[in-house]
Amino acid sequence: MNRKQRRAMEKELGKENSQKLAEKFFQFDKLPDACLTCDMPFDKKSKEMARTWSIVASDKDSVRLYCPKCWDMALDIIQKFKEERNNG
């Protein structure tokens, strides 16, 4: 990210938010090559995969990648857990 891009982003988002976004942007170098759960390969050049796969960057060192199937399965498990918790 060059200086012009950083300044434009800071102007639009504010300095603190732009720094957070820049940190997330640089974490894409650490993006894995496959889904964390099922090891399905991820093509970093595919726009379709970039739009459909889920990326979780929880801290500066860990970036996790999930395919749509595994992500939906995880969301279903969470939903069922919440329902059981509310009913029980």
PyMOL Python script that loads the backbone (N, CA, C, O; Angstrom):
from pymol import cmd

cmd.read_pdbstr("""\
ATOM      1  N   MET A   1       0.847  -1.162   0.000  1.00  0.00           N
ATOM      2  CA  MET A   1       0.000   0.000   0.000  1.00  0.00           C
ATOM      3  C   MET A   1       0.899   1.234   0.000  1.00  0.00           C
ATOM      4  O   MET A   1       1.730   1.400   0.893  1.00  0.00           O
ATOM      5  N   ASN A   2       0.735   2.084  -0.985  1.00  0.00           N
ATOM      6  CA  ASN A   2       1.606   3.260  -1.073  1.00  0.00           C
ATOM      7  C   ASN A   2       1.046   4.426  -0.260  1.00  0.00           C
ATOM      8  O   ASN A   2      -0.048   4.346   0.298  1.00  0.00           O
ATOM      9  N   ARG A   3       1.813   5.496  -0.208  1.00  0.00           N
ATOM     10  CA  ARG A   3       1.460   6.647   0.625  1.00  0.00           C
ATOM     11  C   ARG A   3       0.134   7.283   0.197  1.00  0.00           C
ATOM     12  O   ARG A   3      -0.678   7.658   1.043  1.00  0.00           O
ATOM     13  N   LYS A   4      -0.079   7.401  -1.091  1.00  0.00           N
ATOM     14  CA  LYS A   4      -1.307   8.015  -1.597  1.00  0.00           C
ATOM     15  C   LYS A   4      -2.531   7.203  -1.170  1.00  0.00           C
ATOM     16  O   LYS A   4      -3.547   7.771  -0.767  1.00  0.00           O
ATOM     17  N   GLN A   5      -2.432   5.877  -1.259  1.00  0.00           N
ATOM     18  CA  GLN A   5      -3.535   5.016  -0.855  1.00  0.00           C
ATOM     19  C   GLN A   5      -3.788   5.109   0.647  1.00  0.00           C
ATOM     20  O   GLN A   5      -4.938   5.160   1.083  1.00  0.00           O
ATOM     21  N   ARG A   6      -2.717   5.132   1.437  1.00  0.00           N
ATOM     22  CA  ARG A   6      -2.851   5.246   2.896  1.00  0.00           C
ATOM     23  C   ARG A   6      -3.510   6.557   3.286  1.00  0.00           C
ATOM     24  O   ARG A   6      -4.388   6.573   4.149  1.00  0.00           O
ATOM     25  N   ARG A   7      -3.102   7.656   2.665  1.00  0.00           N
ATOM     26  CA  ARG A   7      -3.680   8.965   2.991  1.00  0.00           C
ATOM     27  C   ARG A   7      -5.152   9.034   2.605  1.00  0.00           C
ATOM     28  O   ARG A   7      -5.959   9.587   3.352  1.00  0.00           O
ATOM     29  N   ALA A   8      -5.504   8.492   1.471  1.00  0.00           N
ATOM     30  CA  ALA A   8      -6.904   8.488   1.047  1.00  0.00           C
ATOM     31  C   ALA A   8      -7.748   7.658   2.004  1.00  0.00           C
ATOM     32  O   ALA A   8      -8.868   8.037   2.348  1.00  0.00           O
ATOM     33  N   MET A   9      -7.200   6.519   2.433  1.00  0.00           N
ATOM     34  CA  MET A   9      -7.922   5.662   3.363  1.00  0.00           C
ATOM     35  C   MET A   9      -8.066   6.344   4.724  1.00  0.00           C
ATOM     36  O   MET A   9      -9.126   6.256   5.345  1.00  0.00           O
ATOM     37  N   GLU A  10      -7.015   7.024   5.196  1.00  0.00           N
ATOM     38  CA  GLU A  10      -7.076   7.734   6.469  1.00  0.00           C
ATOM     39  C   GLU A  10      -8.117   8.860   6.414  1.00  0.00           C
ATOM     40  O   GLU A  10      -8.840   9.097   7.382  1.00  0.00           O
ATOM     41  N   LYS A  11      -8.179   9.535   5.292  1.00  0.00           N
ATOM     42  CA  LYS A  11      -9.140  10.622   5.137  1.00  0.00           C
ATOM     43  C   LYS A  11     -10.570  10.085   5.180  1.00  0.00           C
ATOM     44  O   LYS A  11     -11.458  10.703   5.768  1.00  0.00           O
ATOM     45  N   GLU A  12     -10.781   8.937   4.554  1.00  0.00           N
ATOM     46  CA  GLU A  12     -12.120   8.373   4.478  1.00  0.00           C
ATOM     47  C   GLU A  12     -12.545   7.690   5.780  1.00  0.00           C
ATOM     48  O   GLU A  12     -13.680   7.867   6.223  1.00  0.00           O
ATOM     49  N   LEU A  13     -11.662   6.922   6.392  1.00  0.00           N
ATOM     50  CA  LEU A  13     -12.027   6.114   7.552  1.00  0.00           C
ATOM     51  C   LEU A  13     -11.601   6.697   8.891  1.00  0.00           C
ATOM     52  O   LEU A  13     -12.135   6.309   9.931  1.00  0.00           O
ATOM     53  N   GLY A  14     -10.680   7.590   8.880  1.00  0.00           N
ATOM     54  CA  GLY A  14     -10.095   8.060  10.125  1.00  0.00           C
ATOM     55  C   GLY A  14      -8.803   7.284  10.365  1.00  0.00           C
ATOM     56  O   GLY A  14      -8.658   6.160   9.886  1.00  0.00           O
ATOM     57  N   LYS A  15      -7.877   7.867  11.093  1.00  0.00           N
ATOM     58  CA  LYS A  15      -6.554   7.285  11.227  1.00  0.00           C
ATOM     59  C   LYS A  15      -6.570   5.925  11.926  1.00  0.00           C
ATOM     60  O   LYS A  15      -5.908   4.991  11.473  1.00  0.00           O
ATOM     61  N   GLU A  16      -7.319   5.805  13.024  1.00  0.00           N
ATOM     62  CA  GLU A  16      -7.328   4.551  13.782  1.00  0.00           C
ATOM     63  C   GLU A  16      -7.912   3.400  12.964  1.00  0.00           C
ATOM     64  O   GLU A  16      -7.339   2.311  12.926  1.00  0.00           O
ATOM     65  N   ASN A  17      -9.036   3.635  12.320  1.00  0.00           N
ATOM     66  CA  ASN A  17      -9.660   2.595  11.506  1.00  0.00           C
ATOM     67  C   ASN A  17      -8.811   2.238  10.290  1.00  0.00           C
ATOM     68  O   ASN A  17      -8.768   1.077   9.884  1.00  0.00           O
ATOM     69  N   SER A  18      -8.144   3.217   9.713  1.00  0.00           N
ATOM     70  CA  SER A  18      -7.315   2.933   8.546  1.00  0.00           C
ATOM     71  C   SER A  18      -6.102   2.096   8.936  1.00  0.00           C
ATOM     72  O   SER A  18      -5.652   1.262   8.150  1.00  0.00           O
ATOM     73  N   GLN A  19      -5.567   2.304  10.132  1.00  0.00           N
ATOM     74  CA  GLN A  19      -4.448   1.483  10.592  1.00  0.00           C
ATOM     75  C   GLN A  19      -4.889   0.042  10.807  1.00  0.00           C
ATOM     76  O   GLN A  19      -4.158  -0.889  10.471  1.00  0.00           O
ATOM     77  N   LYS A  20      -6.070  -0.144  11.360  1.00  0.00           N
ATOM     78  CA  LYS A  20      -6.598  -1.494  11.560  1.00  0.00           C
ATOM     79  C   LYS A  20      -6.803  -2.197  10.223  1.00  0.00           C
ATOM     80  O   LYS A  20      -6.468  -3.371  10.069  1.00  0.00           O
ATOM     81  N   LEU A  21      -7.357  -1.466   9.261  1.00  0.00           N
ATOM     82  CA  LEU A  21      -7.582  -2.035   7.947  1.00  0.00           C
ATOM     83  C   LEU A  21      -6.260  -2.372   7.258  1.00  0.00           C
ATOM     84  O   LEU A  21      -6.157  -3.406   6.597  1.00  0.00           O
ATOM     85  N   ALA A  22      -5.265  -1.529   7.402  1.00  0.00           N
ATOM     86  CA  ALA A  22      -3.953  -1.789   6.807  1.00  0.00           C
ATOM     87  C   ALA A  22      -3.319  -3.036   7.407  1.00  0.00           C
ATOM     88  O   ALA A  22      -2.693  -3.819   6.692  1.00  0.00           O
ATOM     89  N   GLU A  23      -3.476  -3.229   8.716  1.00  0.00           N
ATOM     90  CA  GLU A  23      -2.946  -4.432   9.357  1.00  0.00           C
ATOM     91  C   GLU A  23      -3.615  -5.680   8.794  1.00  0.00           C
ATOM     92  O   GLU A  23      -2.942  -6.677   8.532  1.00  0.00           O
ATOM     93  N   LYS A  24      -4.925  -5.635   8.606  1.00  0.00           N
ATOM     94  CA  LYS A  24      -5.651  -6.771   8.026  1.00  0.00           C
ATOM     95  C   LYS A  24      -5.195  -7.007   6.588  1.00  0.00           C
ATOM     96  O   LYS A  24      -5.055  -8.151   6.156  1.00  0.00           O
ATOM     97  N   PHE A  25      -4.967  -5.932   5.857  1.00  0.00           N
ATOM     98  CA  PHE A  25      -4.533  -6.036   4.466  1.00  0.00           C
ATOM     99  C   PHE A  25      -3.196  -6.774   4.361  1.00  0.00           C
ATOM    100  O   PHE A  25      -3.019  -7.620   3.484  1.00  0.00           O
ATOM    101  N   PHE A  26      -2.267  -6.457   5.248  1.00  0.00           N
ATOM    102  CA  PHE A  26      -0.955  -7.100   5.205  1.00  0.00           C
ATOM    103  C   PHE A  26      -0.986  -8.537   5.693  1.00  0.00           C
ATOM    104  O   PHE A  26      -0.030  -9.277   5.462  1.00  0.00           O
ATOM    105  N   GLN A  27      -2.046  -8.952   6.355  1.00  0.00           N
ATOM    106  CA  GLN A  27      -2.168 -10.334   6.796  1.00  0.00           C
ATOM    107  C   GLN A  27      -2.505 -11.271   5.643  1.00  0.00           C
ATOM    108  O   GLN A  27      -2.395 -12.487   5.796  1.00  0.00           O
ATOM    109  N   PHE A  28      -2.906 -10.745   4.510  1.00  0.00           N
ATOM    110  CA  PHE A  28      -3.220 -11.602   3.377  1.00  0.00           C
ATOM    111  C   PHE A  28      -1.992 -12.343   2.865  1.00  0.00           C
ATOM    112  O   PHE A  28      -2.131 -13.342   2.159  1.00  0.00           O
ATOM    113  N   ASP A  29      -0.803 -11.879   3.202  1.00  0.00           N
ATOM    114  CA  ASP A  29       0.404 -12.628   2.858  1.00  0.00           C
ATOM    115  C   ASP A  29       0.464 -13.937   3.615  1.00  0.00           C
ATOM    116  O   ASP A  29       1.090 -14.893   3.159  1.00  0.00           O
ATOM    117  N   LYS A  30      -0.181 -13.988   4.764  1.00  0.00           N
ATOM    118  CA  LYS A  30      -0.178 -15.184   5.602  1.00  0.00           C
ATOM    119  C   LYS A  30      -1.364 -16.102   5.312  1.00  0.00           C
ATOM    120  O   LYS A  30      -1.571 -17.083   6.026  1.00  0.00           O
ATOM    121  N   LEU A  31      -2.134 -15.800   4.288  1.00  0.00           N
ATOM    122  CA  LEU A  31      -3.313 -16.573   3.948  1.00  0.00           C
ATOM    123  C   LEU A  31      -2.925 -18.001   3.577  1.00  0.00           C
ATOM    124  O   LEU A  31      -2.054 -18.200   2.730  1.00  0.00           O
ATOM    125  N   PRO A  32      -3.557 -18.996   4.194  1.00  0.00           N
ATOM    126  CA  PRO A  32      -3.235 -20.392   3.889  1.00  0.00           C
ATOM    127  C   PRO A  32      -3.635 -20.777   2.460  1.00  0.00           C
ATOM    128  O   PRO A  32      -4.336 -20.033   1.774  1.00  0.00           O
ATOM    129  N   ASP A  33      -3.177 -21.942   2.034  1.00  0.00           N
ATOM    130  CA  ASP A  33      -3.464 -22.426   0.686  1.00  0.00           C
ATOM    131  C   ASP A  33      -4.648 -23.375   0.630  1.00  0.00           C
ATOM    132  O   ASP A  33      -5.038 -23.821  -0.449  1.00  0.00           O
ATOM    133  N   ALA A  34      -5.235 -23.691   1.806  1.00  0.00           N
ATOM    134  CA  ALA A  34      -6.335 -24.648   1.848  1.00  0.00           C
ATOM    135  C   ALA A  34      -7.245 -24.350   3.036  1.00  0.00           C
ATOM    136  O   ALA A  34      -6.876 -23.623   3.958  1.00  0.00           O
ATOM    137  N   CYS A  35      -8.434 -24.924   2.989  1.00  0.00           N
ATOM    138  CA  CYS A  35      -9.399 -24.794   4.079  1.00  0.00           C
ATOM    139  C   CYS A  35      -8.811 -25.425   5.339  1.00  0.00           C
ATOM    140  O   CYS A  35      -8.224 -26.505   5.281  1.00  0.00           O
ATOM    141  N   LEU A  36      -8.967 -24.763   6.456  1.00  0.00           N
ATOM    142  CA  LEU A  36      -8.427 -25.253   7.716  1.00  0.00           C
ATOM    143  C   LEU A  36      -9.074 -26.567   8.140  1.00  0.00           C
ATOM    144  O   LEU A  36      -8.420 -27.400   8.767  1.00  0.00           O
ATOM    145  N   THR A  37     -10.337 -26.763   7.809  1.00  0.00           N
ATOM    146  CA  THR A  37     -11.073 -27.940   8.256  1.00  0.00           C
ATOM    147  C   THR A  37     -10.932 -29.141   7.321  1.00  0.00           C
ATOM    148  O   THR A  37     -10.599 -30.240   7.764  1.00  0.00           O
ATOM    149  N   CYS A  38     -11.183 -28.932   6.033  1.00  0.00           N
ATOM    150  CA  CYS A  38     -11.228 -30.074   5.107  1.00  0.00           C
ATOM    151  C   CYS A  38     -10.049 -30.137   4.131  1.00  0.00           C
ATOM    152  O   CYS A  38      -9.966 -31.068   3.330  1.00  0.00           O
ATOM    153  N   ASP A  39      -9.151 -29.174   4.187  1.00  0.00           N
ATOM    154  CA  ASP A  39      -7.967 -29.116   3.309  1.00  0.00           C
ATOM    155  C   ASP A  39      -8.286 -28.969   1.826  1.00  0.00           C
ATOM    156  O   ASP A  39      -7.468 -29.333   0.981  1.00  0.00           O
ATOM    157  N   MET A  40      -9.461 -28.441   1.499  1.00  0.00           N
ATOM    158  CA  MET A  40      -9.775 -28.156   0.100  1.00  0.00           C
ATOM    159  C   MET A  40      -8.855 -27.022  -0.360  1.00  0.00           C
ATOM    160  O   MET A  40      -8.736 -26.012   0.334  1.00  0.00           O
ATOM    161  N   PRO A  41      -8.208 -27.170  -1.509  1.00  0.00           N
ATOM    162  CA  PRO A  41      -7.269 -26.128  -1.952  1.00  0.00           C
ATOM    163  C   PRO A  41      -7.964 -24.811  -2.281  1.00  0.00           C
ATOM    164  O   PRO A  41      -9.095 -24.787  -2.767  1.00  0.00           O
ATOM    165  N   PHE A  42      -7.259 -23.718  -2.003  1.00  0.00           N
ATOM    166  CA  PHE A  42      -7.751 -22.371  -2.252  1.00  0.00           C
ATOM    167  C   PHE A  42      -6.875 -21.714  -3.302  1.00  0.00           C
ATOM    168  O   PHE A  42      -5.657 -21.634  -3.140  1.00  0.00           O
ATOM    169  N   ASP A  43      -7.494 -21.244  -4.380  1.00  0.00           N
ATOM    170  CA  ASP A  43      -6.780 -20.550  -5.443  1.00  0.00           C
ATOM    171  C   ASP A  43      -6.816 -19.056  -5.154  1.00  0.00           C
ATOM    172  O   ASP A  43      -7.872 -18.429  -5.245  1.00  0.00           O
ATOM    173  N   LYS A  44      -5.676 -18.487  -4.810  1.00  0.00           N
ATOM    174  CA  LYS A  44      -5.606 -17.076  -4.426  1.00  0.00           C
ATOM    175  C   LYS A  44      -5.895 -16.127  -5.585  1.00  0.00           C
ATOM    176  O   LYS A  44      -6.129 -14.938  -5.367  1.00  0.00           O
ATOM    177  N   LYS A  45      -5.882 -16.638  -6.805  1.00  0.00           N
ATOM    178  CA  LYS A  45      -6.129 -15.797  -7.973  1.00  0.00           C
ATOM    179  C   LYS A  45      -7.590 -15.841  -8.425  1.00  0.00           C
ATOM    180  O   LYS A  45      -7.979 -15.116  -9.341  1.00  0.00           O
ATOM    181  N   SER A  46      -8.390 -16.681  -7.792  1.00  0.00           N
ATOM    182  CA  SER A  46      -9.783 -16.843  -8.177  1.00  0.00           C
ATOM    183  C   SER A  46     -10.669 -15.813  -7.472  1.00  0.00           C
ATOM    184  O   SER A  46     -10.718 -15.764  -6.243  1.00  0.00           O
ATOM    185  N   LYS A  47     -11.358 -15.001  -8.251  1.00  0.00           N
ATOM    186  CA  LYS A  47     -12.264 -14.010  -7.680  1.00  0.00           C
ATOM    187  C   LYS A  47     -13.467 -14.689  -7.034  1.00  0.00           C
ATOM    188  O   LYS A  47     -13.969 -14.226  -6.010  1.00  0.00           O
ATOM    189  N   GLU A  48     -13.926 -15.778  -7.627  1.00  0.00           N
ATOM    190  CA  GLU A  48     -15.071 -16.504  -7.081  1.00  0.00           C
ATOM    191  C   GLU A  48     -14.748 -17.055  -5.694  1.00  0.00           C
ATOM    192  O   GLU A  48     -15.569 -16.950  -4.782  1.00  0.00           O
ATOM    193  N   MET A  49     -13.579 -17.631  -5.528  1.00  0.00           N
ATOM    194  CA  MET A  49     -13.183 -18.151  -4.220  1.00  0.00           C
ATOM    195  C   MET A  49     -13.001 -17.017  -3.217  1.00  0.00           C
ATOM    196  O   MET A  49     -13.342 -17.163  -2.043  1.00  0.00           O
ATOM    197  N   ALA A  50     -12.477 -15.913  -3.666  1.00  0.00           N
ATOM    198  CA  ALA A  50     -12.278 -14.770  -2.771  1.00  0.00           C
ATOM    199  C   ALA A  50     -13.615 -14.237  -2.258  1.00  0.00           C
ATOM    200  O   ALA A  50     -13.697 -13.742  -1.134  1.00  0.00           O
ATOM    201  N   ARG A  51     -14.647 -14.336  -3.068  1.00  0.00           N
ATOM    202  CA  ARG A  51     -15.966 -13.850  -2.653  1.00  0.00           C
ATOM    203  C   ARG A  51     -16.720 -14.842  -1.779  1.00  0.00           C
ATOM    204  O   ARG A  51     -17.534 -14.430  -0.952  1.00  0.00           O
ATOM    205  N   THR A  52     -16.472 -16.137  -1.941  1.00  0.00           N
ATOM    206  CA  THR A  52     -17.294 -17.130  -1.255  1.00  0.00           C
ATOM    207  C   THR A  52     -16.639 -17.742  -0.023  1.00  0.00           C
ATOM    208  O   THR A  52     -17.345 -18.197   0.878  1.00  0.00           O
ATOM    209  N   TRP A  53     -15.336 -17.766   0.041  1.00  0.00           N
ATOM    210  CA  TRP A  53     -14.664 -18.359   1.196  1.00  0.00           C
ATOM    211  C   TRP A  53     -14.617 -17.354   2.346  1.00  0.00           C
ATOM    212  O   TRP A  53     -14.686 -16.144   2.130  1.00  0.00           O
ATOM    213  N   SER A  54     -14.498 -17.868   3.561  1.00  0.00           N
ATOM    214  CA  SER A  54     -14.474 -17.020   4.757  1.00  0.00           C
ATOM    215  C   SER A  54     -13.076 -16.975   5.346  1.00  0.00           C
ATOM    216  O   SER A  54     -12.415 -18.003   5.496  1.00  0.00           O
ATOM    217  N   ILE A  55     -12.635 -15.768   5.677  1.00  0.00           N
ATOM    218  CA  ILE A  55     -11.315 -15.545   6.250  1.00  0.00           C
ATOM    219  C   ILE A  55     -11.500 -14.985   7.649  1.00  0.00           C
ATOM    220  O   ILE A  55     -12.248 -14.030   7.856  1.00  0.00           O
ATOM    221  N   VAL A  56     -10.808 -15.593   8.610  1.00  0.00           N
ATOM    222  CA  VAL A  56     -10.878 -15.127   9.992  1.00  0.00           C
ATOM    223  C   VAL A  56      -9.469 -14.741  10.414  1.00  0.00           C
ATOM    224  O   VAL A  56      -8.570 -15.581  10.463  1.00  0.00           O
ATOM    225  N   ALA A  57      -9.287 -13.468  10.716  1.00  0.00           N
ATOM    226  CA  ALA A  57      -8.000 -12.955  11.183  1.00  0.00           C
ATOM    227  C   ALA A  57      -8.212 -12.447  12.602  1.00  0.00           C
ATOM    228  O   ALA A  57      -8.652 -11.315  12.805  1.00  0.00           O
ATOM    229  N   SER A  58      -7.895 -13.291  13.585  1.00  0.00           N
ATOM    230  CA  SER A  58      -8.204 -12.930  14.964  1.00  0.00           C
ATOM    231  C   SER A  58      -7.121 -12.090  15.623  1.00  0.00           C
ATOM    232  O   SER A  58      -7.422 -11.251  16.472  1.00  0.00           O
ATOM    233  N   ASP A  59      -5.883 -12.300  15.249  1.00  0.00           N
ATOM    234  CA  ASP A  59      -4.804 -11.476  15.785  1.00  0.00           C
ATOM    235  C   ASP A  59      -3.768 -11.263  14.691  1.00  0.00           C
ATOM    236  O   ASP A  59      -3.998 -11.625  13.537  1.00  0.00           O
ATOM    237  N   LYS A  60      -2.637 -10.683  15.043  1.00  0.00           N
ATOM    238  CA  LYS A  60      -1.639 -10.336  14.023  1.00  0.00           C
ATOM    239  C   LYS A  60      -0.968 -11.546  13.381  1.00  0.00           C
ATOM    240  O   LYS A  60      -0.441 -11.436  12.274  1.00  0.00           O
ATOM    241  N   ASP A  61      -0.977 -12.700  14.056  1.00  0.00           N
ATOM    242  CA  ASP A  61      -0.234 -13.848  13.558  1.00  0.00           C
ATOM    243  C   ASP A  61      -1.088 -14.952  12.956  1.00  0.00           C
ATOM    244  O   ASP A  61      -0.569 -15.773  12.199  1.00  0.00           O
ATOM    245  N   SER A  62      -2.370 -15.002  13.262  1.00  0.00           N
ATOM    246  CA  SER A  62      -3.164 -16.123  12.771  1.00  0.00           C
ATOM    247  C   SER A  62      -4.224 -15.669  11.772  1.00  0.00           C
ATOM    248  O   SER A  62      -5.003 -14.750  12.028  1.00  0.00           O
ATOM    249  N   VAL A  63      -4.225 -16.340  10.636  1.00  0.00           N
ATOM    250  CA  VAL A  63      -5.230 -16.128   9.601  1.00  0.00           C
ATOM    251  C   VAL A  63      -5.777 -17.501   9.259  1.00  0.00           C
ATOM    252  O   VAL A  63      -5.028 -18.403   8.885  1.00  0.00           O
ATOM    253  N   ARG A  64      -7.086 -17.653   9.389  1.00  0.00           N
ATOM    254  CA  ARG A  64      -7.716 -18.944   9.121  1.00  0.00           C
ATOM    255  C   ARG A  64      -8.628 -18.808   7.909  1.00  0.00           C
ATOM    256  O   ARG A  64      -9.254 -17.771   7.689  1.00  0.00           O
ATOM    257  N   LEU A  65      -8.685 -19.877   7.134  1.00  0.00           N
ATOM    258  CA  LEU A  65      -9.439 -19.875   5.889  1.00  0.00           C
ATOM    259  C   LEU A  65     -10.410 -21.050   5.894  1.00  0.00           C
ATOM    260  O   LEU A  65     -10.027 -22.178   6.206  1.00  0.00           O
ATOM    261  N   TYR A  66     -11.678 -20.781   5.545  1.00  0.00           N
ATOM    262  CA  TYR A  66     -12.699 -21.822   5.542  1.00  0.00           C
ATOM    263  C   TYR A  66     -13.464 -21.805   4.229  1.00  0.00           C
ATOM    264  O   TYR A  66     -13.842 -20.741   3.738  1.00  0.00           O
ATOM    265  N   CYS A  67     -13.693 -22.992   3.656  1.00  0.00           N
ATOM    266  CA  CYS A  67     -14.487 -23.104   2.433  1.00  0.00           C
ATOM    267  C   CYS A  67     -15.956 -22.877   2.790  1.00  0.00           C
ATOM    268  O   CYS A  67     -16.321 -22.978   3.962  1.00  0.00           O
ATOM    269  N   PRO A  68     -16.799 -22.576   1.814  1.00  0.00           N
ATOM    270  CA  PRO A  68     -18.211 -22.303   2.104  1.00  0.00           C
ATOM    271  C   PRO A  68     -18.923 -23.466   2.800  1.00  0.00           C
ATOM    272  O   PRO A  68     -19.755 -23.244   3.680  1.00  0.00           O
ATOM    273  N   LYS A  69     -18.606 -24.687   2.416  1.00  0.00           N
ATOM    274  CA  LYS A  69     -19.258 -25.867   3.018  1.00  0.00           C
ATOM    275  C   LYS A  69     -18.921 -25.960   4.505  1.00  0.00           C
ATOM    276  O   LYS A  69     -19.819 -26.140   5.328  1.00  0.00           O
ATOM    277  N   CYS A  70     -17.667 -25.843   4.853  1.00  0.00           N
ATOM    278  CA  CYS A  70     -17.250 -25.927   6.256  1.00  0.00           C
ATOM    279  C   CYS A  70     -17.768 -24.734   7.057  1.00  0.00           C
ATOM    280  O   CYS A  70     -18.150 -24.888   8.218  1.00  0.00           O
ATOM    281  N   TRP A  71     -17.784 -23.549   6.451  1.00  0.00           N
ATOM    282  CA  TRP A  71     -18.279 -22.355   7.133  1.00  0.00           C
ATOM    283  C   TRP A  71     -19.771 -22.493   7.446  1.00  0.00           C
ATOM    284  O   TRP A  71     -20.207 -22.171   8.551  1.00  0.00           O
ATOM    285  N   ASP A  72     -20.554 -22.973   6.470  1.00  0.00           N
ATOM    286  CA  ASP A  72     -21.986 -23.172   6.696  1.00  0.00           C
ATOM    287  C   ASP A  72     -22.232 -24.223   7.771  1.00  0.00           C
ATOM    288  O   ASP A  72     -23.129 -24.070   8.600  1.00  0.00           O
ATOM    289  N   MET A  73     -21.433 -25.294   7.757  1.00  0.00           N
ATOM    290  CA  MET A  73     -21.563 -26.340   8.767  1.00  0.00           C
ATOM    291  C   MET A  73     -21.285 -25.768  10.164  1.00  0.00           C
ATOM    292  O   MET A  73     -21.997 -26.091  11.115  1.00  0.00           O
ATOM    293  N   ALA A  74     -20.268 -24.931  10.294  1.00  0.00           N
ATOM    294  CA  ALA A  74     -19.938 -24.323  11.578  1.00  0.00           C
ATOM    295  C   ALA A  74     -21.057 -23.388  12.043  1.00  0.00           C
ATOM    296  O   ALA A  74     -21.402 -23.374  13.225  1.00  0.00           O
ATOM    297  N   LEU A  75     -21.618 -22.616  11.125  1.00  0.00           N
ATOM    298  CA  LEU A  75     -22.719 -21.721  11.483  1.00  0.00           C
ATOM    299  C   LEU A  75     -23.956 -22.509  11.933  1.00  0.00           C
ATOM    300  O   LEU A  75     -24.660 -22.089  12.852  1.00  0.00           O
ATOM    301  N   ASP A  76     -24.219 -23.658  11.280  1.00  0.00           N
ATOM    302  CA  ASP A  76     -25.335 -24.511  11.686  1.00  0.00           C
ATOM    303  C   ASP A  76     -25.126 -25.063  13.091  1.00  0.00           C
ATOM    304  O   ASP A  76     -26.061 -25.103  13.890  1.00  0.00           O
ATOM    305  N   ILE A  77     -23.909 -25.484  13.391  1.00  0.00           N
ATOM    306  CA  ILE A  77     -23.597 -26.006  14.723  1.00  0.00           C
ATOM    307  C   ILE A  77     -23.804 -24.924  15.781  1.00  0.00           C
ATOM    308  O   ILE A  77     -24.364 -25.186  16.845  1.00  0.00           O
ATOM    309  N   ILE A  78     -23.354 -23.723  15.484  1.00  0.00           N
ATOM    310  CA  ILE A  78     -23.524 -22.612  16.425  1.00  0.00           C
ATOM    311  C   ILE A  78     -25.005 -22.309  16.628  1.00  0.00           C
ATOM    312  O   ILE A  78     -25.435 -22.078  17.757  1.00  0.00           O
ATOM    313  N   GLN A  79     -25.786 -22.307  15.558  1.00  0.00           N
ATOM    314  CA  GLN A  79     -27.216 -22.042  15.649  1.00  0.00           C
ATOM    315  C   GLN A  79     -27.917 -23.104  16.495  1.00  0.00           C
ATOM    316  O   GLN A  79     -28.753 -22.774  17.336  1.00  0.00           O
ATOM    317  N   LYS A  80     -27.579 -24.382  16.278  1.00  0.00           N
ATOM    318  CA  LYS A  80     -28.178 -25.461  17.064  1.00  0.00           C
ATOM    319  C   LYS A  80     -27.799 -25.336  18.538  1.00  0.00           C
ATOM    320  O   LYS A  80     -28.629 -25.571  19.416  1.00  0.00           O
ATOM    321  N   PHE A  81     -26.570 -24.973  18.804  1.00  0.00           N
ATOM    322  CA  PHE A  81     -26.126 -24.795  20.181  1.00  0.00           C
ATOM    323  C   PHE A  81     -26.908 -23.680  20.863  1.00  0.00           C
ATOM    324  O   PHE A  81     -27.321 -23.821  22.014  1.00  0.00           O
ATOM    325  N   LYS A  82     -27.111 -22.575  20.157  1.00  0.00           N
ATOM    326  CA  LYS A  82     -27.874 -21.458  20.726  1.00  0.00           C
ATOM    327  C   LYS A  82     -29.318 -21.853  21.005  1.00  0.00           C
ATOM    328  O   LYS A  82     -29.885 -21.472  22.029  1.00  0.00           O
ATOM    329  N   GLU A  83     -29.916 -22.625  20.085  1.00  0.00           N
ATOM    330  CA  GLU A  83     -31.299 -23.073  20.265  1.00  0.00           C
ATOM    331  C   GLU A  83     -31.421 -23.999  21.471  1.00  0.00           C
ATOM    332  O   GLU A  83     -32.351 -23.867  22.267  1.00  0.00           O
ATOM    333  N   GLU A  84     -30.481 -24.940  21.606  1.00  0.00           N
ATOM    334  CA  GLU A  84     -30.494 -25.854  22.751  1.00  0.00           C
ATOM    335  C   GLU A  84     -30.295 -25.104  24.061  1.00  0.00           C
ATOM    336  O   GLU A  84     -30.913 -25.425  25.076  1.00  0.00           O
ATOM    337  N   ARG A  85     -29.433 -24.113  24.024  1.00  0.00           N
ATOM    338  CA  ARG A  85     -29.154 -23.322  25.211  1.00  0.00           C
ATOM    339  C   ARG A  85     -30.382 -22.520  25.645  1.00  0.00           C
ATOM    340  O   ARG A  85     -30.662 -22.406  26.839  1.00  0.00           O
ATOM    341  N   ASN A  86     -31.104 -21.970  24.685  1.00  0.00           N
ATOM    342  CA  ASN A  86     -32.306 -21.195  24.991  1.00  0.00           C
ATOM    343  C   ASN A  86     -33.475 -22.098  25.435  1.00  0.00           C
ATOM    344  O   ASN A  86     -34.300 -21.684  26.249  1.00  0.00           O
ATOM    345  N   ASN A  87     -33.544 -23.316  24.905  1.00  0.00           N
ATOM    346  CA  ASN A  87     -34.627 -24.240  25.248  1.00  0.00           C
ATOM    347  C   ASN A  87     -34.349 -25.014  26.532  1.00  0.00           C
ATOM    348  O   ASN A  87     -35.280 -25.463  27.200  1.00  0.00           O
ATOM    349  N   GLY A  88     -33.111 -25.168  26.870  1.00  0.00           N
ATOM    350  CA  GLY A  88     -32.755 -26.025  28.005  1.00  0.00           C
ATOM    351  C   GLY A  88     -32.401 -25.287  29.174  1.00  0.00           C
ATOM    352  O   GLY A  88     -32.079 -25.880  30.204  1.00  0.00           O
TER     353      GLY A  88
END
""", "prot")
cmd.dss("prot")
cmd.show_as("cartoon", "prot")
cmd.util.cbc("prot")
cmd.orient("prot")
